[in-house]
């Protein structure tokens, strides 16, 4: 109650002026001037013209479309939907490549490729390299054994042919490192890699400091490591690491000889052996002779292969003859196929035209293959506890590489021949596997049925069949088999896949085939596949080890099924999602689904299937968000949720809505401000929408719904962190509740916001800066006051209890020193009170009885208002008195003028005391020369103008009593 | 004080033949002018023979026969006593490689007991106070190409326990059969030795297969001689348990300097052989020997 305020005796008794609002409106309204389309007007709807390049496939290079929207574009969706710089870049590249590929420059490029032998469509070694490194790893301990001075006794030092100087240097080196055998045991894989890198560095250093012999020794020692097959699982990676060193060495030698060629003028990149001078040739020959005398086979082969490129300096004929020599030399030794792959690699680099040697290489390899089953290999494997299938997989990179080289732009006939050869070898699974992955997908796809037949005939023991089907699936994912065969292929493949017992094998294979299924079949088949995967992966929670693959399945499905009504009508899709039980993964998956949804669903949807499913997805994602979750992820999720709900038209029928709301609630409780604010707004919007649909007459059902909406907001708002968000949302929700005739809810909202006010801090941080909250608070309270006009009094509470409560809060709030905020709010409250005392209110809420009807202008009610007003005026006047000091005179003037204006607008100035008060206030505001002359003049004019209105004659007299200050 | 003397031959590979002209420049680099008593060049080709320690006692009788054999020698004065100006001075020279009488310039060869070496030595004589400067440089001589056409002489071979000689206990040997072929035992020194080899069967896994190049040097004359075989190089051609039935290439480049065309003279002989060495996993060592004849064409 207003006990604080009523205590003070006020000198002035209040009488509200009667305001004929409608007449005022009619008199004061300015005619609207229509704005032409082209005219500028700040309030005109924003028109966005967005120009977007269409897909490169279109013939018309680019078409620009301009769309005008009635509201500002959603910055978020434009961020997500718009052409991002990267895809624009890609599109541009695509554009560029289309004409050139067929045009003349395309031919030129092809010619150039012919020259170089290898086109851009050839997958380079470098990509293979990292693939291998990532795939073949070990946890076992490795060892490096380097005998730096070992060669001395056994072979005549290869360097001694060069000169005395070299010979002595070599001897020095030998002395230096004699017996400096370094054996490093128990190295972890990382240590090993580091050691090899160190060797690579010391090779470069040795070379740079002109210690060529030392460099050669390092290289030899490194390649010797390749003959060590201990820890065979790591071998392919080891191979890659060591060939890196060899590459470095080869490059160093080549560069050195190359610089020797350029005596004075720069040496051309494309040269013939005739251009090379004798010194360079001699140096080059020396290298070859040195290397030819390396005792051990493997180092000799590798080092020779490393510098094979240098043959360019000697003669053209050399290259091919040596290459074939090398390929002939490559025999025996475990994992010799790796060695062959190196040859193929170098072969491709040096002379890609020499396909013959490659082919022969491959056929030789087929012959050597039987070696795998020899006793010694078996024993070795037994010793290392490696199973045959695992062992065979070690070969795959090498075989694959060779086949890739062989099949690169190879004629069909050759490929067919290769296939035949494989068949002759009893459908050797390893080869079949590599054939499928290395040959052109189109080739494989066209013969997919044959391949399936061959796979079936393969020896089960050797190479795991799921890998074969995996390779086939990969080919089929990028090339289409004949239409008639497709179903047969899928059935055959899946028959095998579904029988795989190991979940890991199963999912690896299934993941690949999902793409084929999605590509050619309908949701029915995909659904079947999904249910099969669920069946396989659920026992023993096998899915826990297969998240990457399962994610990939989702990705593939999303690529092919972008129509969400189809996607979500797959029964097993959501159960499939349930397998993602690790939070981070689940968030990731849900996110990708939502991203696709946002990208593909341009129109807001109200399809219940989509909505339900999407809510499930959102909920799942939401539940996975934990406090620990990275802030960045949280933010992006928020954006996604926001976008999703912008796309969904949630309103349909109240029943659904309630469900939706509950779900929304579930979906959001862990999110921070912006999303929650958004949802509160959405819920309010929903309620208003319902009201619109029901034309303001709620049925029982809808009434319950809007109450539910209010309840949602009421429980959500307290969890917001920003106090002003809370206040504003309380107010808004209160207004909405009022509009929906939920009086007690509205009351609760408003009460809540009033009781929240004392908590408003005096300053708050805005954009990282500390700012006074006073402005916000004034704005809010003013807004709140105008709402209070239509809020009917609670039957169990006293008259105007909300207004009183607010005023009490205002009085008790610790305002800033030297601030007039409190008093200004009193003046605002005065306006409200004046409005409340009118017979007909300025505005009202349809179907809600405001105080005007409740009290019907009851004199008791008016008296109550007047009493309050008196108190308020007294407060203002008291405050004015305190502003009499020199430095506050300006404030005094402004405040006095403000009160004066209020009196003019709201008070009945026919009352003498009020009239006198107004005149006093006027003169107070003018007294010290701080009044704004223009405002004063216009106020006077207004008063004069008002005097012409009926019942306002007293204003003319008033105007006469208001002297303007004279400037001195 | 820092005066350097160097010989640079015109040919980068330093290879010359009989009848050709050995040409090049003497390079003197000095910061200040150099006073000298004359600069001379001497060229010499010598065969050095040496007896192995095991032969020394036995053949003391013909110690005399192992004194160096001079093949060619020459001496010219490049510059008369005087002064070489400061900076870099290049003095060209030419030596015709002509032999006296019926002597032949054998090909350069660096062996253990036989060395055929050609050197060029430059001397700068200086006053008593300054030390004489000298510089030696080796140049290579390749013997004259062979006149008649070289016919390939292929050799097929089979190695089984039965074909082996020098076996103490034949019964302890594991079973094996290796077949092979050398494309020619008459080899052109600049071309690799080629052939192939097939391990047809082997009871014990093969550990390694190697080609051992051996020089056989003989010193002495009709009265008595020392013959020593030593390894030049050992090249592995197969490692590990090779794939049975698969032809393994035999391929070896003849090292320069350490090989020369097969040489037979009255005082010494240089011959070459190749051993195909198969090492089994139980460390059995099976060696098959092939004499080679090297030619230059």
Interface residues (C-beta under 8 A of the other chain):
Chain A: X154 X155 X156 X158 X160 X161 X164 X227 X277 X278 X279 X281 X282 X285 X288 X289 X292 X293 X295 X296 X297 X298 X300 X325 X328 X329 X331 X332 X333 X334 X364 X367 X368 X370 X371 X374 X375 X376 X377
Chain B: X11 X12 X13 X138 X192 X205 X232 X233 X234 X235 X236 X237 X238 X239 X240 X241 X242 X243 X244 X246 X248 X249 X251 X252 X253 X255 X256 X257 X258
